[in-house]
Amino acid sequence: MSSIKVECVVKEPIEVTEGPVWEEKDATLLYVDITGKRINRWSSLTNQIESMPTEKLVGCVVPRRSGGYVTAGEKEFTAVDWQKRSITTIAHLDTDKSKSRFNDGKVDPAGRFFAGTMGLPVGPIEFEKKQGSLYSLQADHSVIKHFDQVDLSNGMDWSLDHRYFYYIDSLKFVLEAFDYDMQTGAISNRRTVYKLEKDECIPDGMCIDAEGKLWMACFNGGRVLRIDPQTGTRLQTVKLPVARTTSCCFGGKDYSDLYVTSAYIGMDKEARAQQPQAGCIFKQTPTRLDRLDTDWTARVDHTDEETMSSVKVECVVKEPNEIGEGPVWEEKDSTLLYVDITGQRISRWSSLTNQIESMSTEMFVGCVVPRRSGGYMIGEGTRFAAVDWQKRSITTIAHVDTEKSKTRFNDGKVDPVGRFFAGTMGLEVRPAEVEKKQGSLYSLQADHSVIKHFDQVDLSNGLDWSLDHRYFYYIDSLKFMLEAFDYDMQTGAISNRRTVYRLEKDEGIPDGMCIDAEGKLWMACYNGGRVLHIDPQTGTRLQTVKLPVAKTTSCCFGGKDYTDLYVTSAYKGMDEEARAQQPQAGCIFRVSGLGVKGIPPNSFAG
């Protein structure tokens, strides 16, 4: 703890400061004054505070993609136009109750605004019990009620892989977890993750860090706890000079600072004199030691030999593909979805029955992804198309590269919001030899419009997003490198292109890739017969997994808890002698024992 600095940065005290949100573009901290009925923005650059009054108690405020903000206050969701200082009601809730109001809230990765209500106070920190509920506001402004019988709905967040929803009903004195369905926003399987000790007091607002650990403010406890939700272990306690810590969020440069809000509600003059900073906002700044003193650093030092001793590689899909590509795990059915590009097939392999279902496509099919409304989406030829698996039918959604005659779609993937990114490439003269600078990177939006991000691509290939959605990782194979861009989740815009990792000569050609639950990338290497494990933050190769075939094409995590890595391969371009030496070329392999998990795939929103 000696290396942590805690300083008071917003020195204007507020009765109940809550709901901090960092606004990266302006380097400002957004927060609310619940009982003071205000929304505030504090500039870390000028130290100035802008405020806007609300007509009613305001529990939380969140950014809105279309501009402005959305709040949950009293018993309604409202839209805020900051420039006009106007507030418009979106939806009314808890209409059957007279003694409740909104409290904390947060937006999920798909853009749903979750917020909970609580009973009205009968004393400074005493409330009418079982009066609250948890709601979510959808993009179409409809509202879903998830459950009721809540005492004091408070902090919430989602795991980095979006599979779990973490939640606090403060007067239960526990941190809870639910299974989370990113496609529908449904929550299930409620259970306790961490039970607070007596001196830790009342759990309040919380946030998650880039390692998947939770930071929970403790009201009347004067502290923030760092908790591992997977093990239910308290990892760290940060104490503050005020008792009524209310919530926290990461912000500042690279999101390395923790901002902690507080309150002075219910404190008498003597208590306030002893805690003059009660109601202010604090910044906790860790040193480099704190940021690196975590479990993942130990893994960097493992050699390939040490790690590979526990790794098992087995051929599971033994029907060879000319160019097997684009694997996607379907958790519901325990199936692996993939394509044979030049074989013009989409296939589903069942890990339960070992059976393969296939359907033909009209043209070369570069990739396939799930669709939220059912069926699949593909990048086929130079079109985005919808697949009805039951009817075995394909319907064109949009055409790309209309000005070119010698291109086709290759790899593609869906971002956490539901946009389908896919890139094109020049037609092959022979395997891995293409007409250069003919390709582009596109994204298909939910409304079926298409955005072209850039062109001059040789062979568009693997892509994925960092767990915090701030970075987009991309491969143009014939550049022999892995690249990164800054990513704007709200708009889907990419910028600031740079190199993350440059392949060595014997590693072959970078092809498809995926990300694991620790934020590290796994990249298949065509003609390299391997998958590389890469840390995109440091540009370090952490591990090499070798396979019994040379033309490894792509990979994805799947299986129980996403602990298995499935790797596709190809045999196209191999002569009889080469195929005799590599009889499993074109098959699909399962790699187990890696000691890491993947994350579920996203589905197209349109």
N, C-alpha and C positions, 0 to 999 in steps of 0.2 A: 504493500500500500504506500510505501514511502515515495514511489515514483509517480503517484497520481496527484495531479494538481486540480483543486476545486476552487473556482472563483465565481463571485457574484457578478453577472454581466448585465442583467436587466434589473436595475435598482429601484424601479417604481413598483412598490408593493401592491399586490392585488389580493382581495379577500379570498378568492378561490381561483388560482391560475391553473389552467388545464389544457389538454389536447395539443401539445407542441408539434408542429410540422415544419421541417426545413424546406425552404424554397431556394433551390440551388441557383437558379438563374439570377436572382437578385441578392443572394447571400443574406436572406432575411429569415427570421423565425416567426412563424404564424402561430397564434395561440388565442385562447379565449379567457375572458373574465366572466365566470359563470354567473355569479350573483350580481356582479356589476353590469351585466348585460352589455358586454363589449367584445368585439373582435379586434385583435391587435396584430400589428406587424412591426417587429423590431429589426432594424438594419444593423448587421454586424460591421458594416463599413462606416456608417456615420454615427452609430449609437443612438439614432433617433427612433421614436415610436410613433407610428400612425395608428389611429383608432377609429372605429366605426361603431356607433351604438346599435344595439338590437332592441326590439320592442319587448322581448321576453327573455327569460333565462336561457342561456345558450350553452349546451353541453359540450359540443365539439364542432370543429370546422375542418373541412378537407378541400384540396384543390379540385377544380373541375376541368376536364380536358378541353371543353369548348371555351374556357376562360372564366375568371371569377372563382367563386367558391360555392360549396354547399354546406349547410349547417344542419345539425339536429338540435333543436331547442324546444323547451316546453314539451308540446306533443305534436310537433310537425317537422318535416323536412322542408328546408327553404333554400332557394337559390339566391346568391349574393352577387350583385354587380358592384364591385369595389369602386370603380370609377364614378359611377352615379350615386354611390352610397344608398343603393336600393335593395330591398329584400322582397322576394316573391315566394309565396307558399307553393310547395310541390305536392305534399300529401299530409293528411292528418292521421294520427295514430292514437291508440289507447282511448278512443272515444267513449268506451264503456266504463272508464275509470275517472274519478275526480281527484285522486291524490297520487299522481305520478308525473314524471317529467323525464326528458332525455338526459343522458349523461354521456359517457365516452363513446367514441366511434372510430372507424377506420375503413379504408377502401381496400378490397381484395385485388389481386393481380389482374382480374378480368374487368375491374371497374365497378363492381357492386359496392355500395356504401352500406356497411354494417354499423348499426348503432343500437344501444340498449337503453331501456328506461328503468326508473327506480321509484320507490315510494318517496313522497315528500317528507321533509324533516319534521320531527316532533321535538327536536333538540339540536344542538350544534352538529353532533355526529350520531344522531339517533333517527331512524327512519321507519316509516310504515312498511312492514315486511310483506313479501309475496305480491307486491303491486306491479313489479316490473316485467318486461319482456325483451326479447332480442328480435330485432327486425333487420331486413336488408332492402335497400332501395335499388331497383333495377334500372338499367339504362332507359327503359321505356316509361319510367316513373311509377311503375307498379311496385307494390310493397309485399314482401313475404314475411310472415311471422314465423320464427323458427321454434320458439318455446316461450312459456310464461313462468309464473311462480318464482320470479327473480326478486331478490332483496335489493341489491345495489349493483346494477350492471356496470362493469368497468372495463379495464384493459383487455385488449384483444390483438392478435396478430396471427400470421400464417407461417408455417414452416417453409424453408427455402424451396423445397420440392413441391409445395402447394398441396401436400397430401394430408396435412393436419392443421386444424384451427385451434388456437390457444385462447383461453377465455377466463375472465375473473368475475365472479359474483362476490363482491368484497366481503360480505358478512358470513360467507362460508369459510373464509380464511384459508382458501386453497387456490392453487392454479390448476385449471382443468384443460383437457385436450379432447378433441373430437376428430373423427375421420372426416376429411373434406373432399367433396367432389367439385373440382374446378370447373367442370363443364356446366353443372347445374347450380352450384352454390349450396348444395344440400350438406347438412352436417349430421353426423350419427356417431354412435358408440362413445358416449360420454364417459370420461374416467378422470380420476385425480392424478396429477403429475407431481405436485409438490404441496405439502402441508406446512403452513407457516408456524414457526416457533412463537411462543408467547411474546418475547421481546421484539420480534420482527413486526408485530402489530398488524395493521390492516392492509392487505394487498390492494393496490390502486392501478394506475396506468402502467403500460409496459410497451416495449418494442423488441425487435429481434436484430441481432448483429449478423455480419457476413459469414460467421461460422455456424449459424443456426442456434445460437444460445440466446436466451431471453434475459432482458433487463427489466426488473420490476420495482417501481417506486412503492415505498411502504408508508402510508399515512400514519402519523403519530409514531413512526419508527425512526424517522430522520435518516433514512438510508435507501440505497438502491441495491437490490440483490441481483447477481448474475447467476442464472440457473440453466443447467443442461436439461432440456425437456425430455430427452431420450432416457436419461438415467434417473431423473428426479433429484439430482445432486445440486447443492448450492456451491458454486465455484468461487464466489467472491462477494464481499460486502463493501460497499462504498458509503461511508458516513458523511453526512452534510451538517452544516451548522444550524439547521432548522429542523423541527420535529415533523412538520406536516408536508412531507414530500408527496406530490400528487401524480406526476407522470414524467415521461422521458422520451426523447427521440435522438437519433444520431443526426449530425449536421456538420457544418464547417467544411474545410478543404478535405476532400476524399472521405467525407463522412466519418472522420476519426474522433470527433468531439461528441460527448454525450451531454445534451441539454436537459436539465431537470427543473421542473416547475414545482411551486410550493404554494401554501396557503396560510392565512392567519385567522381564518374564520373560527369563532369560538374561543379565541385566546383572550384572556383578560389583560389589563394594562401591565401587570407585573410580568406575565409571560412574554408579552411583546417587548418589554424593556430588556428582558434577558435574551430574546431572539429578534434583534432589530431588523434582520434580513428576511424574516418570515413573510411569505407572499412574493418574494423576488424569484428570479430565474438564475440558475447556476450552470456553469460550463465545467464539465469534468474532462480534463485533457490527459490522456495516457502518454507515457513516453514510448519510444520504439520497443523497449523491453516488454512492456505490457501487451502491445499489439502482437508481438511474436511469441510470447510465452504461452503457447497453446499446443494442443496435441498434434496439430498438423505438421509442425516444424520437424517433429521426429521422423516423419515419413520421408522427408526430402533426403535424408541421409542413407536410406536403404539402397543397397546395390541391387541390380537386376537379379543377380544370383540369389541373394537372400530372399527376395520377394517371390521369384519364380518357383522356389522349392515347393510352395503350397498351391501353385496354379495348375489347374487341369484343363486341357484342351481336348474336346471331343467333337466328332462330326455328328450332327443331329439331323440335318436335312440332307439326305443322301441323293436326292434327285438333282443332278447338276444343272446349273443355269449358264447360258452363254455369258451374260453379264448380270449376276445377282447384285441387287443394289437396294438402297433405301429402306432398311429394316425398321419396323415400328412394332413395339410390343403392345398387344391389346389385352389389358389386364382382366377385363370382364370374362373373356373366353379362354384365357391362357394360350393365345395364338400369336404367331409372328407373321406380320404382314410384310410383304416385300415385292419387288418387281424383277422381272428379267427384261432388261432394256431392249436388246435386239431380238430376243425371243418373243417380244410383244405380249407379255403376260403379267397379270397381277395375281399373286398367290397368297394363301393363308395356310400356314402350317400349324396344326394343333399339337401342343406339347403333351396333351393328355392322351390323344389317340394315335399320334404320329401320322395322321392323314393330312394330305394336301388338297385344298380346293383351289382351282385356278379359273380365271376368265381371260379371254383374249382381248387385246386392244387393237385399234386400227393402225396405229403408228408406233414408232419407238416410244416407250414410256419411261421417263426419267425418274419419277418419284411418285409415291402415293402417301396420303395422310388421312387421318380420320376427320370426319365432319360432325359437328355438334348435332345437327339436325338428322343425322343418320347417313349411312353410306360413307363414301370416301371422295376425296378430291385427288386429281392427278395432274402432273405436268406431262403432257403427251404431245409429241411433235412440237408445234409452236402454239399450243393452246392449253389454257387451264380448262379442265373438264370435270364434271360431276359424275360419280359412279353410283348406280343403284345395284348393289351386289345381288339382291334377291332377283331382280329382273335381268341381271347381266347386261345392263344398258349403260351407255355413256352419252352425256349431253354436254355440248360445248358451252362454256361460261364466258370465255374471253380469248381473243387471239393476241399474240405478241410477235415481235420481229417481222411485222408485215412487209417491211421494205427489203427483207433479206430472203434469199431462196435456199441458203445452205446452212441453216442452224436447226437446233432442236433443244428441248428442255433436257436438263440433267438433274442434279440433286435439288432437293427442296425440303423445307421444314416450316412448322407453324410457330409463330412467336406467342408469348404468354397471353396476349390480348386476343389472338385468333386470326391474325393476318398470315396468309400463306406466302412465304418467301420462296422463290425458286429462280434458278439461273439457267441461261442458255449457253450453248457452245457451238463452235463451228463443226460441221459434219466431219467424221473421221475418214482420213485417207486410209489408215490402218489403225489398229488399237493404240490409243494414246497419242496418235499423230493427227492433228486437226488443222483446219483452216484457222489461222490465228486472228485474234482481235475481232471476231465475229459475234461474240456472246455479250449478254447483258444480265444484270440482276434486276428482278421484278418482285413486286409484292401484290397479291390479290387481296383487296379489302372485303369486309363483310358485305358491302353493297355491290360487290362484283366489279367495282372500278379497279384499274390497274395503275400502279405507280412504277415508273422506271427509275431505279436508283443510280445506275451508272452503266456504261458500256465499255468497249475495248477489252472485253474479257476473252481469254483464250479458251479455258475449260472450267466453267463454273462448277464448283463442287461443294464439299462439306460446309455446314453452317450451324451455328447454335448461339445461344445467349448466355451471358453470365447469370449467376443465380440472383443477383440484385437487379438484373435487367438493365444495367447501365452500359454494358458493352455487347457488341455483336462481333462474333468471331466468324471468319470467312476464309475459304480456300479457292484460289484460282490456280488449279493444279500445276500448270506449266510455269508458274513463277517459283515453284518449289519452296513455298513458305506458307506459314499460317499468319493471317493478318487480323487486326482488331480495329473496330470503329467505336466511337462513342455512340450510344443508342438512346433515342428519346422514345420511351415507352408510350407516351401520350400520342405522339404523331406517327411513330414508326420511322422517323428520319434517322439517317446515319451520317456520321461526319468524322473528321480527324483520323484518316486512315494511317495505319502504321504496322510495321512488322513485329510479330511476337516471337516467332521461331523459324529459323531457316534450316531446312533439312540437309543432312549430310549425304554424301554421294551414295553410300550403300543403303540408305533408308528408302530409296525408291521415290515414287511420285505421291504426294499427299492427295488423299481421296476423301471419302466420307468421314464424318466424325460425330461425337456426341459428348455431353458433359455429365460429370458425376455429381453426387450430392455434396461433394466438398469443393465444387467449383473448378475441378481439374478436367482437362480435355483428353479424349481418347481418339486417336487419329489412325485410320487404316491407311496403309502405304501400298499402293499398286506397284507391282513388280518388286516389292520389298519383302513380301511375305511376313508382315508384322503389323502390330498395332502399337503406336507410341502413346505413352501417358505423359502429358505435358502440363506444367504449371503455367497458365497464361499470364500470371502476374509477374513472374520472374523470367519467363522464357526458358525454363529449365526442363530438360527431359528427365522424368522421374523413373521411368520404367519402360522396358521393351518386352512385348509379348510376341514370340515368334510362332507362326503357324505352319502346317505342312504343305501349304500351297503358296505360290508366289504372288498371284494376282488378288490380293485382299482388297476389297472395294469399299466397305463401309461397316459401321457397327452401331449397336444400340444396347442399352441395358434392358433386361426383362427378367422373367421368372419371379419366384416368390421374393417379395420385398425388393425387387429390382437388383438382385445381387449377382446375376449372371450377365456376361457380356456376349451378345450374339454378333458374329462376324460373317459377313457375306463375301463371296469370292466369284471369280470369273474364269472361263477357259477360252474365251474367244481370242483368236490369234495364236493359239498354241498348236504346234504340229503334232503328229501322232506320237513321235518319240517323247516330246515334252509331256503329253497327256499320260503316256504310259508311266512316266517317272512320277507324275503327280495325279494319281487316279481320283483324288478328291477335289480337284480343281473345279470350281463352279458350285461346290456344295456350301452349306452353312454350318458354322462351328459355334459351339458354346464354350465360353471360357469361364470357369468357376474358381473360387478361392482367391479372388483379387483383394478381398478385404475392404472393398468399397461398395457403395450402392449407387444406382442411377436414380433418375427422376422420371415420373410419368410423362408421356408425350402430350403436347397440346393439340387441340382439334380446331379446325377451321370454323370460324364463327358465322359465315354466311350461309 
